[in-house]
Amino acid sequence: MDDIGDRIRALKQAKNAVILAHNYTSTEVQDLADYVGDSLGLSKTAASTDADIIVFAGVSFMGETAKILSPGKKVLLPEPEAKCAMAAMCSAEQIRQVKEKYPGVPVVGYVNTEAESKTEMDCCCTSSNAVNVVSSIDSDKVIFLPDSNLGRYVARETGKEIVLWSGFCPVHQCVTLRSVNALREKYPEALVVAHPECRLEVLDGADYVGSTEGILQYCKKSPATEFIVLTEMGMGHRLEQACPGKKFYFTSQSLCTTMKMISPESILDCLENETGEITLPADVIERAYKPVKRMTDILG
């Protein structure tokens, strides 16, 4: 690993490259990255970096978003086949069909979607700013896609009528009230912090609901020393680094095997050979840019 890490660092310097990694990647990948964060933080970093090459250690829609924001940069995916299951639940054609059913109703789409799907949206959002994005839309009715769990949470928080999609994140969907209660019994002093991609019944019992970045800040500031964390277990590495002495517990189902496809070896190969380059049609980049840029402009 030391040799791989040294080679990666040398290549980064030689090629003016930056490595961005999502919170759900493995510990080894996070430790190699220049920036680790959630979708909103990664998107903003991708837009502002002066690097010539962006190596995106994440699933494919994340690399596409970076390319939309920085079309002049080379964006590389270490694992091009690491694709988000939720993103596959929402095609551009499906969105067009829903827009025909609800003419004039604005479309807010989760960033966890493919580039072409983003071209059919009025604004993108992340879990960090979904509530603020929907609140900013000048309409009492909003089509929200593709995560139905996040959509229900947004509906409750904004009071707006939300037309829900049937999509979901398999990792968060598998977090059940029964599994959470089992952890509560095992760790009675622990606070429960939950990602809004979880089911509403799970969120109702949480002490805090927020994005991975929100969860991190909450755990840092809280006087509590134990937390049940209802999101993907890769988040545990950042939490342990930021909160020394505190303990974090995850459900056994909280594992995204797609994110774990990315490895130091695949990052090295990607940098050496410049493989996995994201290419998007110019018209897709142009049409998707506006909703993605609006997302980065609205605070979480």
Salt bridges, closest charged atoms under 4 A:
ASP3 OD2 - ARG7 NH1 3.65
ASP6 OD1 - ARG9 NH2 3.04
ASP31 OD1 - HIS237 NE2 2.78
ASP34 OD1 - LYS12 NZ 2.70
GLU93 OE1 - ARG96 NH2 3.20
GLU120 OE2 - ARG96 NH1 2.92
GLU120 OE1 - LYS99 NZ 3.08
GLU120 OE2 - ARG287 NH2 3.39
GLU157 OE2 - ARG156 NE 3.65
GLU161 OE2 - LYS141 NZ 3.70
GLU197 OE1 - HIS172 ND1 2.96
ASP204 OD1 - ARG156 NH1 2.28
GLU213 OE1 - ARG238 NH1 2.89
GLU232 OE2 - LYS260 NZ 2.60
GLU272 OE2 - ARG7 NH2 2.92
GLU274 OE2 - LYS15 NZ 3.14
GLU274 OE1 - LYS74 NZ 2.62
ASP297 OD1 - LYS293 NZ 2.87
